[in-house]
Amino acid sequence: MKNLSIEKEILINAKPSVVFEALTNSEKIIQYLPLKEVVSDWKVGDEVLYKGELEGIPFTDFGTIDILEPNEKFQYTYWSTNHGTERLPENHLTICYTISSSENGTLLKVEHTNFKSEEMHAVMLNVWDFLLGSLKGFTEKS
């Protein structure tokens, strides 16, 4: 079985604390991502739910926070109702954000792992460009 991954990075002209807050604050996330609601207590081991709509069809990403290191790293493992897979551990994906200071602000690296489908992998390659661009625009205005 395939295990594909995506790695992207972007330079953001904002402090690491601003970027981390944008990734881990439910009210801020819905301001730059196409989501309707994000629910979490934002603690390691806690659930995080990302609720949205894609082409008129509601979806929920059911996640668990694996790592939450303020201003440095945020990682969660999740399964989504719009992935077309059964809710089994082997179908869960992991997203890891690594934040580091740079001369011009913050270098954000994202790693999205455990894709089993080449089709979903290809779609998400393009989606990540949009998502990171939205995050950059939002945090640079903050």
Backbone as ProteinMPNN parsed JSONL, in Angstrom:
{"seq_chain_A": "MKNLSIEKEILINAKPSVVFEALTNSEKIIQYLPLKEVVSDWKVGDEVLYKGELEGIPFTDFGTIDILEPNEKFQYTYWSTNHGTERLPENHLTICYTISSSENGTLLKVEHTNFKSEEMHAVMLNVWDFLLGSLKGFTEKS", "coords_chain_A": {"N_chain_A": [[0.836, -1.183, 0.0], [0.48, 2.239, -0.766], [2.178, 5.096, 0.619], [2.067, 8.148, 0.579], [3.397, 11.511, 0.727], [3.345, 15.06, 1.446], [5.37, 17.887, 1.348], [5.786, 21.195, 2.2], [6.882, 24.608, 2.263], [6.88, 27.961, 3.532], [7.689, 31.392, 3.613], [6.883, 33.749, 5.979], [6.03, 37.026, 6.731], [5.843, 37.693, 9.614], [5.731, 37.383, 13.19], [6.816, 34.318, 14.825], [5.037, 33.674, 16.932], [2.644, 34.847, 16.126], [2.026, 33.373, 13.836], [1.794, 30.791, 14.943], [-0.401, 31.187, 16.645], [-2.368, 31.708, 14.741], [-2.639, 29.195, 13.644], [-3.642, 27.691, 15.717], [-5.865, 28.761, 16.971], [-9.196, 28.714, 17.26], [-11.093, 30.691, 16.458], [-9.576, 32.346, 14.821], [-8.681, 30.643, 12.772], [-10.948, 30.128, 11.144], [-11.137, 32.507, 9.841], [-9.346, 32.612, 7.762], [-9.313, 30.156, 6.486], [-11.336, 27.96, 4.463], [-13.555, 27.163, 6.267], [-16.286, 26.469, 8.504], [-16.441, 26.111, 11.218], [-14.285, 25.487, 13.986], [-13.401, 23.287, 16.478], [-11.954, 22.823, 19.573], [-10.071, 22.18, 22.595], [-7.468, 22.669, 22.529], [-5.209, 21.158, 23.545], [-2.63, 18.728, 24.052], [-3.485, 15.496, 23.024], [-6.158, 16.035, 23.004], [-9.256, 16.302, 21.18], [-9.676, 17.705, 17.914], [-11.811, 19.372, 15.823], [-12.53, 20.093, 12.53], [-14.79, 21.786, 10.721], [-16.565, 22.069, 7.738], [-17.592, 22.902, 4.363], [-17.743, 21.464, 1.204], [-18.151, 22.038, -2.087], [-20.897, 22.316, -1.597], [-21.407, 20.186, 0.076], [-21.441, 19.143, 3.385], [-18.64, 18.595, 5.592], [-16.525, 16.958, 8.015], [-13.455, 17.087, 9.635], [-12.015, 14.869, 11.728], [-9.9, 15.081, 14.307], [-6.933, 14.438, 16.341], [-4.869, 15.991, 18.647], [-1.447, 15.736, 18.496], [1.082, 16.902, 18.981], [1.907, 19.93, 20.541], [3.608, 22.532, 20.727], [4.2, 25.585, 21.826], [4.653, 28.208, 19.538], [6.466, 26.767, 18.034], [5.861, 24.046, 17.112], [3.132, 22.197, 15.77], [1.134, 19.434, 15.603], [-1.2, 17.163, 14.267], [-3.297, 14.261, 13.98], [-5.65, 12.961, 11.73], [-8.929, 12.084, 10.383], [-11.132, 12.395, 7.642], [-14.522, 13.063, 6.721], [-14.835, 13.569, 4.056], [-12.976, 12.133, 2.623], [-13.528, 9.712, 1.494], [-12.996, 7.247, 2.63], [-12.938, 4.527, 5.025], [-13.408, 5.049, 8.552], [-10.827, 4.249, 9.915], [-7.805, 3.459, 11.709], [-5.615, 3.144, 9.898], [-6.335, 4.793, 7.822], [-6.037, 7.354, 8.64], [-4.62, 10.601, 8.404], [-1.683, 12.645, 8.847], [-0.835, 15.905, 9.857], [1.785, 18.104, 10.153], [3.054, 21.037, 11.431], [5.888, 22.999, 11.408], [7.55, 25.582, 12.954], [9.802, 28.222, 12.578], [12.069, 30.872, 13.424], [13.117, 33.4, 11.16], [15.256, 35.576, 9.218], [13.497, 37.341, 7.99], [11.096, 37.064, 9.337], [9.052, 34.437, 9.76], [9.654, 31.035, 9.105], [7.646, 28.634, 7.87], [7.07, 25.261, 7.885], [5.317, 22.602, 6.454], [4.141, 19.323, 6.753], [2.375, 16.783, 5.32], [1.145, 13.713, 5.74], [0.781, 10.163, 4.965], [-0.908, 9.584, 2.813], [-2.888, 7.456, 0.882], [-3.932, 7.397, -1.587], [-3.157, 8.341, -4.864], [-4.613, 10.2, -6.261], [-5.895, 11.828, -4.28], [-3.594, 12.833, -3.092], [-2.51, 14.347, -5.215], [-4.518, 16.305, -5.516], [-4.359, 17.566, -3.002], [-1.786, 18.625, -3.108], [-2.098, 20.941, -4.662], [-4.065, 22.229, -3.145], [-2.702, 22.842, -0.788], [-1.026, 24.96, -1.571], [-2.882, 27.03, -1.873], [-3.954, 27.095, 0.785], [-1.686, 27.758, 2.365], [-1.034, 30.212, 1.228], [-3.29, 31.694, 1.963], [-3.025, 31.651, 4.763], [-0.605, 33.055, 5.016], [-1.333, 35.603, 3.969], [-3.287, 36.337, 5.867], [-1.847, 36.338, 8.354], [0.152, 38.201, 7.876], [-1.24, 40.542, 7.783], [-2.101, 40.809, 10.329]], "CA_chain_A": [[0.0, 0.0, 0.0], [1.251, 3.472, -0.876], [2.2, 6.026, 1.735], [2.573, 9.365, -0.039], [3.416, 12.672, 1.612], [3.539, 16.39, 0.872], [6.15, 18.812, 2.169], [5.766, 22.558, 1.668], [7.326, 25.632, 3.211], [6.57, 29.32, 3.125], [8.236, 32.453, 4.455], [5.803, 34.649, 6.381], [6.534, 38.238, 7.367], [5.146, 37.837, 10.896], [6.434, 36.678, 14.267], [6.381, 32.932, 15.03], [3.877, 33.615, 17.832], [1.458, 35.204, 15.333], [1.75, 32.223, 12.969], [1.313, 29.703, 15.802], [-1.75, 31.559, 17.09], [-3.274, 31.543, 13.594], [-2.821, 27.756, 13.418], [-4.191, 27.003, 16.892], [-6.944, 29.537, 17.575], [-10.399, 28.359, 16.496], [-11.719, 31.875, 15.867], [-8.71, 32.867, 13.758], [-8.601, 29.679, 11.668], [-12.078, 30.281, 10.223], [-11.009, 33.773, 9.13], [-8.517, 32.473, 6.56], [-9.54, 28.865, 5.833], [-12.74, 27.776, 4.083], [-14.204, 26.345, 7.288], [-17.369, 27.139, 9.216], [-16.242, 25.999, 12.662], [-13.185, 24.662, 14.488], [-13.696, 23.032, 17.888], [-10.899, 22.138, 20.323], [-9.549, 22.815, 23.801], [-6.077, 22.942, 22.171], [-4.26, 20.494, 24.44], [-2.16, 17.45, 23.514], [-4.393, 14.389, 23.294], [-7.542, 16.465, 22.812], [-9.838, 16.259, 19.843], [-9.846, 18.941, 17.161], [-12.766, 19.164, 14.739], [-12.575, 21.125, 11.501], [-16.067, 21.58, 10.04], [-16.722, 22.936, 6.586], [-18.458, 22.479, 3.28], [-17.016, 21.376, -0.059], [-19.113, 21.918, -3.188], [-22.237, 22.184, -1.034], [-21.53, 18.997, 0.924], [-20.753, 19.336, 4.663], [-17.638, 17.601, 5.987], [-15.837, 17.167, 9.288], [-12.171, 16.431, 9.872], [-11.939, 14.445, 13.126], [-8.484, 14.98, 14.61], [-6.39, 14.367, 17.694], [-3.631, 16.764, 18.725], [-0.301, 14.908, 18.873], [2.157, 17.77, 19.477], [1.517, 21.332, 20.636], [4.724, 23.243, 21.34], [3.951, 26.976, 21.468], [5.525, 28.957, 18.625], [7.45, 25.885, 17.403], [5.35, 22.874, 16.389], [1.762, 21.744, 15.971], [0.875, 18.242, 14.79], [-2.401, 16.398, 14.587], [-3.662, 13.139, 13.123], [-7.085, 13.116, 11.493], [-9.67, 11.407, 9.318], [-12.177, 13.296, 7.176], [-15.694, 12.471, 6.083], [-14.791, 13.766, 2.603], [-11.859, 11.393, 2.028], [-14.007, 8.515, 0.82], [-12.405, 6.059, 3.251], [-13.52, 4.139, 6.309], [-12.745, 5.676, 9.707], [-9.931, 3.259, 10.504], [-6.493, 4.065, 11.978], [-4.731, 3.17, 8.724], [-6.791, 5.831, 6.898], [-5.796, 8.669, 9.232], [-3.495, 11.371, 7.882], [-1.04, 13.5, 9.844], [-0.331, 17.204, 9.419], [2.744, 18.653, 11.108], [3.559, 22.38, 11.149], [7.094, 23.353, 12.152], [7.714, 27.03, 12.89], [11.116, 28.696, 13.019], [12.366, 32.271, 13.125], [14.039, 33.673, 10.058], [15.599, 37.0, 9.13], [12.349, 38.121, 7.532], [9.867, 36.69, 10.02], [8.862, 33.042, 10.152], [9.641, 29.977, 8.101], [6.677, 27.606, 8.244], [7.143, 24.026, 7.104], [4.178, 21.713, 6.688], [4.278, 17.971, 6.227], [1.072, 16.107, 5.32], [1.593, 12.348, 5.457], [-0.019, 8.94, 4.998], [-1.862, 9.473, 1.707], [-2.921, 6.141, 0.229], [-4.442, 7.618, -2.934], [-2.426, 9.316, -5.675], [-5.563, 11.244, -6.634], [-6.017, 12.769, -3.164], [-2.277, 13.451, -2.958], [-2.402, 15.368, -6.267], [-5.441, 17.39, -5.166], [-3.843, 18.286, -1.837], [-0.607, 19.406, -3.508], [-2.595, 22.255, -5.069], [-4.802, 22.833, -2.036], [-1.754, 23.407, 0.174], [-0.579, 26.274, -2.048], [-3.955, 27.952, -1.507], [-4.047, 27.206, 2.242], [-0.531, 28.498, 2.884], [-1.185, 31.595, 0.767], [-4.312, 32.312, 2.817], [-2.406, 31.838, 6.076], [0.385, 34.131, 4.87], [-2.063, 36.861, 3.851], [-3.944, 36.629, 7.143], [-0.892, 36.649, 9.423], [0.913, 39.413, 7.56], [-2.125, 41.684, 8.059], [-2.382, 40.847, 11.777]], "C_chain_A": [[0.882, 1.248, 0.0], [1.158, 4.291, 0.406], [2.861, 7.293, 1.226], [2.536, 10.52, 0.955], [3.638, 13.946, 0.806], [4.37, 17.184, 1.857], [6.158, 20.157, 1.468], [6.372, 23.473, 2.721], [7.038, 26.994, 2.625], [7.196, 30.289, 4.122], [7.12, 33.457, 4.719], [6.399, 35.824, 7.141], [5.693, 38.545, 8.613], [5.938, 37.049, 11.93], [5.943, 35.232, 14.372], [5.142, 32.821, 15.923], [2.575, 33.937, 17.094], [1.045, 34.032, 14.445], [1.179, 31.071, 13.796], [-0.122, 29.968, 16.248], [-2.76, 31.369, 15.957], [-3.573, 30.073, 13.309], [-3.597, 27.066, 14.533], [-5.272, 27.8, 17.632], [-8.189, 29.348, 16.708], [-11.028, 29.548, 15.787], [-10.888, 32.447, 14.727], [-8.687, 31.942, 12.543], [-9.729, 29.895, 10.662], [-12.055, 31.617, 9.481], [-10.176, 33.643, 7.859], [-8.665, 31.129, 5.852], [-11.02, 28.714, 5.503], [-13.453, 26.784, 5.006], [-15.293, 27.159, 7.959], [-17.142, 27.149, 10.722], [-15.035, 25.115, 12.95], [-13.404, 24.529, 15.989], [-12.54, 22.258, 18.517], [-10.594, 22.903, 21.597], [-8.059, 23.098, 23.651], [-5.092, 22.456, 23.233], [-3.858, 19.173, 23.799], [-3.096, 16.332, 23.968], [-5.851, 14.74, 23.093], [-7.957, 16.354, 21.354], [-9.811, 17.654, 19.221], [-10.743, 18.602, 15.978], [-12.728, 20.361, 13.806], [-13.83, 20.855, 10.678], [-16.212, 22.583, 8.909], [-17.686, 22.361, 5.578], [-17.639, 22.508, 2.001], [-18.024, 21.087, -1.16], [-20.517, 21.618, -2.67], [-22.448, 20.997, -0.116], [-20.755, 19.217, 2.224], [-19.728, 18.224, 4.919], [-17.104, 17.958, 7.368], [-14.529, 16.405, 9.259], [-12.114, 16.141, 11.368], [-10.472, 14.224, 13.465], [-8.176, 14.823, 16.082], [-5.059, 15.097, 17.692], [-2.52, 15.879, 19.281], [0.8, 15.73, 19.541], [1.641, 19.2, 19.473], [2.598, 22.05, 21.433], [4.622, 24.701, 20.916], [5.075, 27.606, 20.644], [6.57, 28.101, 17.921], [6.84, 24.769, 16.563], [3.91, 22.565, 16.784], [1.537, 20.566, 15.032], [-0.414, 17.582, 15.246], [-2.615, 15.311, 13.546], [-5.171, 13.192, 12.959], [-7.609, 12.186, 10.402], [-10.806, 12.335, 8.934], [-13.323, 12.544, 6.511], [-15.664, 12.647, 4.572], [-13.626, 13.034, 1.928], [-12.299, 10.139, 1.284], [-13.396, 7.229, 1.351], [-13.161, 5.729, 4.534], [-12.73, 4.798, 7.434], [-11.969, 4.611, 10.479], [-8.566, 3.905, 10.718], [-5.589, 4.154, 10.745], [-5.133, 4.229, 7.691], [-6.622, 7.239, 7.464], [-4.553, 9.294, 8.601], [-2.92, 12.206, 9.016], [-0.584, 14.785, 9.175], [0.565, 17.734, 10.521], [3.23, 20.006, 10.608], [4.777, 22.613, 12.025], [7.39, 24.823, 11.883], [9.111, 27.391, 13.358], [11.299, 30.152, 12.61], [13.301, 32.356, 11.936], [14.318, 35.173, 10.055], [14.378, 37.854, 8.836], [11.035, 37.729, 8.198], [9.864, 35.245, 10.451], [8.934, 32.123, 8.943], [8.697, 28.902, 8.629], [6.841, 26.426, 7.296], [5.931, 23.186, 7.46], [4.471, 20.374, 6.029], [2.935, 17.264, 6.422], [1.342, 14.682, 4.865], [0.482, 11.306, 5.535], [-1.118, 8.886, 3.938], [-1.759, 8.085, 1.096], [-3.308, 6.28, -1.245], [-3.613, 8.675, -3.663], [-3.329, 10.477, -6.059], [-5.693, 12.281, -5.516], [-4.704, 13.517, -2.944], [-2.134, 14.587, -3.966], [-3.302, 16.563, -5.969], [-4.859, 18.227, -4.036], [-2.563, 19.055, -2.133], [-1.026, 20.819, -3.886], [-3.309, 22.97, -3.937], [-3.838, 23.484, -1.045], [-1.214, 24.757, -0.282], [-1.604, 27.342, -1.681], [-3.993, 28.181, 0.006], [-2.904, 28.031, 2.82], [-0.562, 29.954, 2.44], [-2.196, 32.351, 1.61], [-3.756, 32.605, 4.207], [-1.419, 32.999, 6.042], [-0.313, 35.495, 4.811], [-2.692, 37.282, 5.167], [-2.941, 37.072, 8.199], [-0.095, 37.908, 9.13], [0.078, 40.671, 7.755], [-2.339, 41.876, 9.551], [-1.46, 41.788, 12.515]], "O_chain_A": [[1.904, 1.299, 0.685], [0.195, 4.191, 1.166], [4.061, 7.498, 1.411], [1.75, 10.513, 1.903], [4.059, 13.911, -0.351], [4.11, 17.161, 3.06], [6.496, 20.251, 0.288], [6.375, 23.159, 3.911], [6.96, 27.172, 1.41], [7.224, 30.029, 5.325], [6.489, 33.954, 3.786], [7.176, 35.641, 8.079], [4.942, 39.519, 8.654], [6.716, 36.16, 11.587], [4.79, 34.945, 14.049], [4.289, 31.964, 15.691], [1.528, 33.367, 17.401], [-0.142, 33.732, 14.316], [0.196, 30.446, 13.398], [-0.958, 29.065, 16.228], [-3.881, 30.919, 16.193], [-4.641, 29.744, 12.791], [-4.148, 25.984, 14.331], [-5.552, 27.527, 18.799], [-8.22, 29.778, 15.554], [-11.453, 29.429, 14.637], [-11.444, 32.979, 13.766], [-8.674, 32.415, 11.406], [-9.494, 29.851, 9.454], [-12.869, 31.836, 8.584], [-10.289, 34.481, 6.964], [-8.189, 30.975, 4.728], [-11.869, 29.28, 6.192], [-13.891, 25.716, 4.579], [-15.236, 28.388, 7.984], [-17.583, 28.061, 11.421], [-14.79, 24.128, 12.256], [-13.571, 25.526, 16.691], [-12.186, 21.174, 18.054], [-10.822, 24.11, 21.683], [-7.448, 23.695, 24.537], [-4.269, 23.214, 23.746], [-4.652, 18.563, 23.083], [-3.451, 16.238, 25.143], [-6.699, 13.851, 23.019], [-7.133, 16.319, 20.44], [-9.913, 18.658, 19.925], [-10.47, 17.667, 15.226], [-12.876, 21.504, 14.239], [-13.931, 19.823, 10.014], [-16.01, 23.784, 9.09], [-18.481, 21.47, 5.876], [-16.921, 23.473, 1.743], [-18.667, 20.038, -1.173], [-21.233, 20.783, -3.223], [-23.542, 20.812, 0.417], [-19.548, 19.452, 2.187], [-19.92, 17.076, 4.519], [-17.215, 19.095, 7.825], [-14.491, 15.226, 8.905], [-12.159, 17.062, 12.184], [-9.859, 13.28, 12.965], [-9.024, 15.039, 16.947], [-4.213, 14.85, 16.831], [-2.627, 15.343, 20.384], [1.379, 15.308, 20.542], [1.008, 19.632, 18.51], [2.513, 22.162, 22.656], [4.922, 25.03, 19.768], [6.254, 27.547, 20.994], [7.47, 28.639, 17.275], [7.252, 24.562, 15.422], [3.524, 22.656, 17.949], [1.724, 20.68, 13.821], [-0.684, 17.457, 16.441], [-2.181, 15.42, 12.399], [-5.897, 13.438, 13.923], [-6.856, 11.599, 9.625], [-11.388, 12.993, 9.797], [-13.123, 11.535, 5.836], [-16.391, 11.951, 3.863], [-13.329, 13.303, 0.764], [-11.52, 9.565, 0.523], [-13.286, 6.239, 0.627], [-13.921, 6.545, 5.055], [-11.538, 5.072, 7.292], [-12.391, 4.144, 11.537], [-8.202, 4.817, 9.976], [-4.875, 5.142, 10.574], [-4.358, 4.53, 6.784], [-7.026, 8.213, 6.829], [-3.573, 8.61, 8.306], [-3.586, 12.445, 10.023], [-0.024, 14.769, 8.079], [0.162, 17.807, 11.682], [3.754, 20.115, 9.499], [4.713, 22.445, 13.243], [7.47, 25.252, 10.732], [9.56, 26.928, 14.407], [10.764, 30.605, 11.599], [14.161, 31.498, 11.734], [13.697, 35.936, 10.794], [14.239, 38.956, 9.365], [9.965, 38.034, 7.671], [10.572, 34.858, 11.381], [8.35, 32.401, 7.895], [8.92, 28.333, 9.697], [6.764, 26.569, 6.076], [5.564, 23.074, 8.629], [4.976, 20.304, 4.908], [2.428, 17.163, 7.539], [1.731, 14.466, 3.717], [-0.592, 11.54, 6.09], [-2.139, 8.226, 4.132], [-0.66, 7.6, 0.827], [-3.043, 5.387, -2.05], [-3.395, 9.769, -3.144], [-2.868, 11.613, -6.172], [-5.612, 13.482, -5.775], [-4.713, 14.71, -2.641], [-1.684, 15.676, -3.609], [-2.89, 17.71, -6.15], [-4.865, 19.456, -4.102], [-2.283, 20.05, -1.465], [-0.385, 21.788, -3.479], [-3.175, 24.184, -3.784], [-4.124, 24.56, -0.52], [-0.965, 25.624, 0.555], [-1.242, 28.429, -1.23], [-4.055, 29.323, 0.46], [-3.124, 28.9, 3.664], [-0.16, 30.839, 3.195], [-1.985, 33.519, 1.937], [-3.989, 33.679, 4.762], [-1.408, 33.833, 6.948], [0.072, 36.426, 5.518], [-2.636, 38.454, 5.539], [-3.16, 38.08, 8.872], [0.295, 38.615, 10.059], [0.634, 41.762, 7.88], [-2.71, 42.962, 9.997], [-1.569, 41.93, 13.733]]}, "name": "protein", "num_of_chains": 1, "seq": "MKNLSIEKEILINAKPSVVFEALTNSEKIIQYLPLKEVVSDWKVGDEVLYKGELEGIPFTDFGTIDILEPNEKFQYTYWSTNHGTERLPENHLTICYTISSSENGTLLKVEHTNFKSEEMHAVMLNVWDFLLGSLKGFTEKS"}
